[in-house]
Amino acid sequence: MVQSTADTVDEYLETVEPKRASWMRKVRESALRNLPGFVEDMRYGMPSYSRADGATFAFNSQVQYVSLYVPPEVHAMNAEALKGLDAGKSCIRFRKPETIDFELLDKLLRDTAARSLKPS
């Protein structure tokens, strides 16, 4: 999929490869549950969740993997838990969506929400 032209997250989810769609819906549910006060929209062709203070989360179904994007600070805070995963500065990639650790994702999202509340 790489970059979607969908206008809404619902439209985006309708276009996701069927064998990944249920996993992508679970990622969305986790974001909606753990990111209260964040605005859900489409940015850069993928579902995105943001607040005015700059905290963001996004996810996408790429050709070879599912990618999750957390703030670099949140990634650094959870470096130990992310060891062994295919992860960059703020991107975490899963070749098989069924290997997504939803407990870890929930923690990353809670940390994103808490980080955004801290004064600069």
Secondary structure, 3 states (H helix, E strand, C coil): CCCCCCCCHHHHHHHCCHHHHHHHHHHHHHHHHHCCCCEEEEECCEEEEECCCCCEEEEEECCCCEEEECCHHHHHHCHHHHCCCEECCCEEEECCHHHCCHHHHHHHHHHHHHHHHCCC
